[in-house]
Amino acid sequence: MVSVCSDMKDCASCAESYIHVFSFKEDCRWCVKDGTCGGPFSCTQGEPTAQRDPFKCPTPFPNAKGRRYTDKLGRSIYSLVLAANAQDPTECLKNSRPDVQLIKRYEVECDGAHNTCAGMLAVSDEAKAVYVVYKGSSVDKQLFQEFVHGVAAQLGAWEKFVDGSGVMTYFYSAFTKLFTTGGMKKELLNLKKKYEGYRIWITGHSLGGSLASMTALYLVNQTIFPADKVRLVTFGEPRTGNYLYAKAIEKNLEFRYRVVNKNDFVTNIPGSLDPDNRILPVASSEKQPYYYRFLVHYEDGMHRGAEPELCEYAEDNYCRNLGMTLDTNDHTTYFGVNGEQFLKDKCPKSAIL
């Protein structure tokens, strides 16, 4: 407790502080734009604030070579996601990423409606990289299943994951069936021995993005791979887990980017009832769906030469208009490429790279 919130001169100290007003506890709030700490009504309405937890404070995104996101990097990684949609990605990889060789593709039935989840392991000696790649959701029954579980998540129903975090039940089930017991984890451990020192790139689109972030967190948290070797880049990822999941991702993973195309509707599922944690008590807030940094937002589309905005806030509501996330086409055409047509055309490199 402090006597006056304004005594706090930095975001972290302010976000951890509180005062008593007529015997009631009141959190101090850091007004990000003004760089000041104050009480309940001190920050301009609609402006970024941080309270209760230093995690809410802005975090500068990496800009050093080898650490920053670039459009070229995003296209290169997404080409692998497109290839993973094929029953046999071999030819697709040969045409679009000839430096990458398929190790194995995995596919399992991941829910009661007989929808499947799939992923692949691949390697590039040229890039000295092992790739863990997950395909996205089917845009029909599978997304409906995820939506139903998302409603439950909004009400605080989560499956326990690593580091005290919680993830959506649907994603947890898919992760268990595909990665931990479906053979991917076992083969990845073999690849770790064979390709010692290689970086591990983990990626996916939609549902695959959620499986990718879970896999990356799991591998680092369980000390299977060191954090400095793991690279996480997802596309169109929904809110995979709760507030503690977002904190666990940032605690364990140094290289992490969530790429979002314009108003992709999946990226706001499930919605958060209190993204700023101003209304709900702490225990309830920690059970709310939450994003992790860093958002890479292509506000004007993903045409060649586009310059995305990177967000330094924990939640996206200060960096993009979540009320406009209603576009199905934005979800299915990252970098202007329709996945089904890309496969039909035999994965021309010129379409994505």
Residue pairs with C-beta under 8 A, 6 or more apart in sequence:
1 17
1 18
1 19
1 20
2 8
2 17
2 18
2 19
2 28
3 19
4 19
5 14
5 17
5 19
5 28
5 29
5 37
5 38
5 39
5 42
6 36
6 37
6 38
7 37
8 14
8 17
8 28
8 30
8 37
9 37
11 30
11 32
11 50
11 54
11 57
11 58
12 54
12 57
13 37
14 28
14 29
14 30
14 37
14 50
14 51
15 28
15 30
15 50
15 51
15 52
15 53
15 54
15 56
15 57
16 53
16 54
17 27
17 28
17 37
18 25
18 26
18 27
18 28
19 25
19 26
19 28
19 39
20 26
21 39
26 39
26 40
27 51
27 52
28 37
28 38
28 39
28 51
29 37
29 38
29 39
29 40
29 42
29 43
29 49
29 50
29 51
30 36
30 37
30 49
30 50
30 51
30 56
30 57
31 37
31 38
31 42
31 43
31 44
31 47
31 49
32 47
32 48
32 49
32 50
32 57
32 58
33 44
33 47
33 48
34 43
34 44
34 47
36 42
43 49
48 58
48 313
48 318
49 56
49 276
50 56
50 57
50 58
51 276
51 277
51 278
52 277
52 282
52 285
53 277
55 246
55 247
55 250
55 314
56 276
56 277
56 313
56 314
58 312
58 313
59 250
59 293
59 294
59 312
59 314
60 312
61 68
61 69
61 293
61 294
61 310
61 311
61 312
62 68
62 255
62 294
67 254
67 255
69 233
69 257
69 259
69 294
69 296
69 308
69 310
71 304
71 305
71 306
71 307
71 308
73 233
74 233
74 235
74 259
74 296
74 335
75 335
75 352
75 353
76 97
76 353
77 201
77 203
77 233
78 203
78 205
78 235
78 259
78 334
78 335
78 337
78 352
79 96
79 97
79 347
79 349
79 352
79 353
80 93
80 97
80 100
80 122
80 131
80 133
80 203
81 133
81 134
81 135
81 136
81 203
81 204
81 205
81 208
81 235
82 92
82 96
82 337
82 339
82 342
82 343
82 347
82 352
83 89
83 92
83 93
83 96
83 97
83 120
83 133
83 347
84 105
84 118
84 119
84 120
84 133
84 134
84 135
84 204
84 208
85 118
85 135
85 136
85 339
85 340
85 343
86 92
86 343
86 347
87 105
88 105
89 102
89 105
89 120
89 122
90 102
91 346
91 347
92 343
92 346
92 347
93 100
93 101
93 102
93 122
93 347
95 346
95 347
95 348
95 349
96 347
96 348
96 349
96 351
96 352
96 353
97 124
97 349
99 124
99 125
99 126
99 127
100 122
100 123
100 124
100 127
100 131
101 122
101 123
101 124
102 120
102 121
102 122
103 120
103 121
103 122
103 123
103 187
103 191
104 120
104 121
104 183
104 187
105 118
105 119
105 120
106 118
106 119
106 120
106 121
106 178
106 182
106 183
106 184
107 116
107 117
107 118
108 116
108 117
108 118
108 177
108 178
108 182
109 115
109 116
109 177
110 116
110 117
110 173
110 174
110 177
110 178
111 142
111 145
111 170
111 173
111 174
113 141
113 142
113 145
115 138
115 141
115 142
115 145
117 134
117 135
117 174
117 177
117 178
117 207
117 211
118 134
118 135
118 178
119 132
119 133
119 134
119 135
119 178
119 179
119 184
119 204
119 208
119 211
120 131
120 133
121 130
121 131
121 132
121 133
121 184
121 187
121 188
121 191
122 130
122 131
122 133
123 129
123 130
123 131
123 191
123 195
123 198
124 131
127 199
128 195
128 197
128 198
128 199
129 198
129 199
129 200
129 201
130 188
130 191
130 192
130 195
130 198
130 199
130 200
130 201
131 200
131 201
131 202
131 203
132 184
132 188
132 200
132 201
132 202
132 203
132 212
132 215
133 202
133 203
133 204
133 208
133 212
134 178
134 203
134 204
134 205
134 207
134 208
134 209
134 211
134 212
134 215
135 204
135 205
135 208
136 204
136 205
136 206
136 207
136 208
136 209
136 236
136 339
137 143
137 146
137 206
137 207
137 208
137 266
139 328
139 331
139 332
142 207
143 206
143 266
145 170
146 168
146 170
146 171
146 207
146 238
146 269
147 269
147 270
149 168
149 169
149 170
149 171
150 168
150 238
150 239
150 269
150 270
150 271
150 289
151 270
152 168
152 169
153 168
153 169
153 239
153 242
153 270
153 289
154 270
154 271
154 272
154 273
154 288
154 289
156 284
156 287
156 288
157 169
158 166
158 167
158 168
158 169
158 241
158 242
158 287
159 166
159 167
159 168
159 169
159 171
159 172
159 173
160 166
161 167
161 172
161 214
161 217
161 218
161 241
161 245
161 248
162 217
162 218
162 221
162 222
162 248
163 217
163 221
163 244
163 248
163 251
163 252
164 244
164 248
165 217
165 241
165 242
165 244
165 245
165 247
165 248
166 241
166 242
166 244
166 245
166 287
167 175
167 210
167 214
167 240
167 241
167 242
167 245
168 210
168 238
168 240
168 241
168 270
171 207
171 210
171 211
171 214
171 240
171 241
172 214
174 207
174 211
175 211
175 214
175 215
175 218
178 184
178 211
179 185
179 211
179 214
179 215
179 218
189 224
192 224
192 225
197 229
198 229
199 229
199 230
199 231
200 219
200 225
200 229
200 230
200 231
201 231
201 233
202 212
202 213
202 215
202 216
202 219
202 230
202 231
202 232
202 233
203 209
203 212
203 232
203 233
203 234
203 235
204 210
204 211
204 212
204 234
204 235
204 237
205 234
205 235
205 236
205 334
206 235
206 236
206 237
206 238
206 266
206 331
207 238
208 234
209 234
209 235
209 236
209 237
209 238
209 240
209 258
210 234
210 237
210 238
210 240
212 232
212 233
212 234
212 237
213 232
213 234
213 237
213 240
213 249
213 256
213 292
214 240
214 241
216 230
216 232
216 249
216 253
216 256
217 245
217 248
217 249
217 252
217 253
218 224
219 225
219 230
220 226
220 227
220 230
220 252
220 253
221 248
221 252
227 252
227 253
227 254
228 254
230 253
230 254
230 255
231 255
232 253
232 255
232 256
232 257
233 256
233 257
233 259
234 257
234 258
234 259
235 259
235 261
235 334
236 259
236 260
236 261
236 264
236 266
236 267
236 331
236 334
237 258
237 267
238 266
238 267
238 268
238 269
238 270
239 268
239 269
239 270
239 271
239 272
239 289
239 290
239 291
241 248
241 249
241 289
241 290
242 286
242 287
242 288
242 289
242 290
243 277
243 285
243 286
243 287
243 288
243 290
244 286
245 290
245 292
246 290
246 291
246 292
246 314
247 292
249 256
249 292
250 256
250 292
250 293
256 292
256 293
256 294
257 294
257 296
258 267
258 291
258 292
258 294
258 295
258 296
259 296
259 298
259 308
259 334
260 267
260 295
260 296
260 297
260 298
260 316
260 320
261 298
261 301
261 302
261 330
261 331
261 333
261 334
262 298
262 299
262 300
262 301
262 302
262 327
262 330
263 321
263 324
263 325
263 326
263 327
263 330
264 325
264 327
264 330
264 331
265 325
265 326
265 327
265 328
265 330
265 331
266 331
267 316
267 325
267 331
268 322
268 325
270 289
271 289
271 322
272 288
272 289
272 290
272 315
273 279
273 280
273 288
274 280
274 284
274 285
274 288
275 288
275 290
275 315
275 317
276 315
276 317
277 285
277 288
280 288
290 314
290 315
291 314
291 315
291 316
292 314
293 311
293 312
293 313
293 314
294 310
294 311
294 312
295 310
295 311
295 316
295 319
295 320
296 308
296 309
296 310
296 311
297 308
297 309
297 310
297 311
297 316
297 319
297 320
298 306
298 308
299 308
299 309
299 320
300 306
301 336
302 334
302 335
302 336
303 336
309 319
311 318
311 319
311 320
313 319
316 322
332 338
332 339
335 352
337 351
337 352
342 348
342 351
342 352
345 351
